[in-house]
């Protein structure tokens, strides 16, 4: 019987004059678990390049954060609390975007908007757009799988509606009247049964046509009969221009039920394994001259 034994070498003798060539193509591997000589990787894959760039950007963010005073850090934490995040995590998310796209400096943390925001643009000759988010009693959402970095799964949600209902939105508007009845509003239609009929009550937050960032809200505590459901809408009528918004809320039973409330991907569509998941916002009135998306505020 023969026994094969792998040869071991305690050192490598590099021929004279070959040191530069050796170091150019070979390097030492892990000397603890499996000592060996391995080839150098001359080419780095795209995924590896992206990872290394992100590590470098995170290091830059850490250095900036280290030089912040406690007041600035507290301001970032207050801004992050609006979206249920850590202040440092929100800062890194925001600053990496600025570094990646060459935006100088650092953002000023705000309680009214964070990172990306929703945007609606209405251009002539069109002058109206209405977006709807429907809230049936049962629907699917895309939810991150706990313990993973980037895995998601469709999850069925049971939204049992009851009053009171509070709606709110932060917005900035630069709109111009372009018709006889110009208006901009965020509202909920609340449906309730009374004496065999289904009635509708509107809960409305009116927006000024021109206004810097501000938060507005409205509350509905009771209706005639039994409240059975609601939908929410963003509506621009007889106007042209741009509306920016963030931090949308529709709170009942101590929960904010707005899908995509942070407005990072307001135009996201779900397909394939997530075909059951409804879009965050469905355009009920729209034309080729109008669009909505998510942008980084500059």
LUMDRENLO-25934 format. One record per residue (C-alpha): x, y, z; residue in three letters. Coordinates in steps of 0.5 Angstrom, whole numbers. Example, Ala and Ser with C-alpha at 12.3 -4.5 7.8 and 13.67 -1.06 7.14 Angstrom:
   east  north     up  code
     25     -9     16   ALA
     27     -2     14   SER
REM end
This chain:
   east  north     up  code
      0      0      0   UNK
      3      7     -2   UNK
      1     13      2   UNK
      1     20     -2   UNK
      4     25      2   UNK
      4     33      0   UNK
     11     36     -1   UNK
     12     42      4   UNK
     17     47      3   UNK
     19     52      8   UNK
     22     57      4   UNK
     22     59     -4   UNK
     29     61     -7   UNK
     28     66    -12   UNK
     33     66    -18   UNK
     37     72    -18   UNK
     34     77    -22   UNK
     27     74    -22   UNK
     25     78    -16   UNK
     21     83    -19   UNK
     18     78    -24   UNK
     16     74    -18   UNK
     13     80    -14   UNK
      9     82    -20   UNK
      5     76    -21   UNK
      5     72    -14   UNK
      4     73     -7   UNK
      4     70     -1   UNK
     -3     67      1   UNK
     -6     66      8   UNK
      0     64     12   UNK
     -4     61     18   UNK
    -10     57     16   UNK
     -7     54      9   UNK
      0     57      7   UNK
      1     58      0   UNK
      4     62     -6   UNK
     -2     65    -10   UNK
     -2     69    -16   UNK
     -4     76    -16   UNK
    -11     79    -19   UNK
     -9     84    -24   UNK
    -17     85    -26   UNK
    -22     86    -20   UNK
    -29     85    -22   UNK
    -35     90    -22   UNK
    -38     88    -16   UNK
    -31     88    -12   UNK
    -29     95    -15   UNK
    -36     97    -13   UNK
    -35     94     -6   UNK
    -28     98     -5   UNK
    -31    104     -7   UNK
    -37    104     -2   UNK
    -32    102      3   UNK
    -28    108      2   UNK
    -34    113      2   UNK
    -36    110      8   UNK
    -29    111     11   UNK
    -30    119      9   UNK
    -37    119     12   UNK
    -34    116     19   UNK
    -28    122     18   UNK
    -33    127     17   UNK
    -38    125     23   UNK
    -32    124     28   UNK
    -31    132     27   UNK
    -38    134     28   UNK
    -40    137     35   UNK
    -45    134     39   UNK
    -50    139     37   UNK
    -50    137     30   UNK
    -50    129     31   UNK
    -56    131     35   UNK
    -59    134     29   UNK
    -58    128     25   UNK
    -61    124     30   UNK
    -67    128     31   UNK
    -68    128     23   UNK
    -67    120     23   UNK
    -72    119     28   UNK
    -78    122     23   UNK
    -76    115     19   UNK
    -74    111     25   UNK
    -67    111     23   UNK
    -60    112     27   UNK
    -57    119     26   UNK
    -51    116     23   UNK
    -54    111     19   UNK
    -58    117     15   UNK
    -52    121     15   UNK
    -48    116     12   UNK
    -54    114      7   UNK
    -54    122      5   UNK
    -47    123      5   UNK
    -45    117      0   UNK
    -50    120     -5   UNK
    -47    126     -5   UNK
    -40    123     -6   UNK
    -42    119    -11   UNK
    -45    124    -15   UNK
    -40    130    -14   UNK
    -45    134    -10   UNK
    -40    138     -5   UNK
    -41    139      2   UNK
    -45    136      7   UNK
    -53    136      8   UNK
    -56    140     13   UNK
    -61    135     17   UNK
    -68    137     17   UNK
    -75    135     20   UNK
    -79    136     14   UNK
    -75    132      9   UNK
    -69    126      9   UNK
    -65    124      4   UNK
    -69    123     -3   UNK
    -76    126     -4   UNK
    -82    125     -8   UNK
    -83    130    -14   UNK
    -89    131    -19   UNK
    -88    136    -25   UNK
    -93    138    -29   UNK
    -92    142    -35   UNK
    -96    145    -41   UNK
   -100    144    -44   UNK
   -103    139    -39   UNK
   -104    142    -32   UNK
   -107    137    -28   UNK
   -105    130    -24   UNK
   -108    126    -19   UNK
   -104    120    -15   UNK
   -107    115    -11   UNK
   -105    110     -6   UNK
   -111    105     -5   UNK
   -112    102      2   UNK
   -116     95      2   UNK
   -117     91      8   UNK
   -112     86      5   UNK
   -106     87      1   UNK
    -99     85      0   UNK
    -92     89      1   UNK
    -85     88      0   UNK
    -81     86      6   UNK
    -74     85      8   UNK
    -72     78     10   UNK
    -70     79     17   UNK
    -62     77     18   UNK
    -61     78     10   UNK
    -57     84      7   UNK
    -62     85      0   UNK
    -67     79      1   UNK
    -74     81      0   UNK
    -81     77      0   UNK
    -88     79     -1   UNK
    -92     79      6   UNK
    -99     80      6   UNK
   -102     85     11   UNK
   -109     86     14   UNK
   -110     93     15   UNK
   -117     94     19   UNK
   -119    101     19   UNK
   -122    105     25   UNK
   -122    112     27   UNK
   -119    117     28   UNK
   -115    118     22   UNK
   -109    123     22   UNK
   -106    125     15   UNK
   -100    129     14   UNK
    -95    131      9   UNK
    -88    135      8   UNK
    -88    139      2   UNK
    -85    145     -2   UNK
    -89    148     -8   UNK
    -87    152    -14   UNK
    -93    152    -18   UNK
    -97    157    -22   UNK
   -104    158    -24   UNK
   -106    155    -31   UNK
   -114    155    -31   UNK
   -120    157    -27   UNK
   -119    153    -21   UNK
   -112    152    -19   UNK
   -111    148    -13   UNK
   -106    143    -10   UNK
   -108    138     -4   UNK
   -106    132      0   UNK
   -113    128      2   UNK
   -116    122      4   UNK
   -123    119      2   UNK
   -126    116      8   UNK
   -132    111      6   UNK
   -137    109     12   UNK
   -144    105     12   UNK
   -150    109     14   UNK
   -157    106     13   UNK
   -155    101      8   UNK
   -151    106      4   UNK
   -144    107      3   UNK
   -142    115      4   UNK
   -135    118      3   UNK
   -132    124      7   UNK
   -126    128      5   UNK
   -120    129     10   UNK
   -116    135      6   UNK
   -109    138      7   UNK
   -109    144      2   UNK
   -103    146      0   UNK
   -100    153     -2   UNK
    -98    154    -10   UNK
    -92    157     -7   UNK
    -89    155     -1   UNK
    -82    153      2   UNK
    -82    146      6   UNK
    -87    146     11   UNK
    -91    140     14   UNK
    -99    140     14   UNK
   -104    135     17   UNK
   -111    134     19   UNK
   -115    129     23   UNK
   -122    126     23   UNK
   -125    123     29   UNK
   -132    121     27   UNK
   -137    120     21   UNK
   -144    118     21   UNK
   -145    111     21   UNK
   -139    105     21   UNK
   -132    107     18   UNK
   -130    102     13   UNK
   -124    104      9   UNK
   -120    110      6   UNK
   -115    111      0   UNK
   -111    117      0   UNK
   -109    122     -6   UNK
   -104    127     -8   UNK
   -108    132    -13   UNK
   -106    138    -17   UNK
   -111    141    -21   UNK
   -110    147    -26   UNK
   -103    149    -24   UNK
    -96    148    -28   UNK
    -90    147    -24   UNK
    -87    143    -19   UNK
    -89    140    -12   UNK
    -84    136     -8   UNK
    -86    132     -2   UNK
    -84    127      4   UNK
    -86    124     10   UNK
    -93    122      8   UNK
    -97    119     14   UNK
   -104    116     14   UNK
   -104    114     22   UNK
   -110    110     25   UNK
   -109    105     30   UNK
   -103    108     32   UNK
    -99    106     26   UNK
    -97    109     20   UNK
   -100    105     14   UNK
    -97    109      8   UNK
    -93    105      3   UNK
    -86    108      1   UNK
    -88    114      6   UNK
    -80    116      6   UNK
    -81    117     -2   UNK
    -75    114     -4   UNK
    -78    110     -9   UNK
    -85    113    -10   UNK
    -85    111    -18   UNK
    -83    104    -16   UNK
    -86     98    -20   UNK
    -87     91    -17   UNK
    -86     85    -22   UNK
    -84     77    -22   UNK
    -84     74    -15   UNK
    -88     81    -13   UNK
    -93     81    -18   UNK
    -98     82    -12   UNK
    -95     88     -9   UNK
    -99     94    -11   UNK
    -95    100    -14   UNK
    -94    105     -8   UNK
    -98    111    -12   UNK
   -102    110    -18   UNK
   -103    115    -23   UNK
   -111    116    -24   UNK
   -110    123    -28   UNK
   -104    124    -32   UNK
   -101    125    -39   UNK
    -95    125    -43   UNK
    -93    132    -40   UNK
    -93    130    -33   UNK
    -89    125    -29   UNK
    -87    123    -22   UNK
    -81    120    -19   UNK
    -76    121    -13   UNK
    -70    125    -13   UNK
    -65    128     -8   UNK
    -66    135     -6   UNK
    -61    140     -8   UNK
REM end
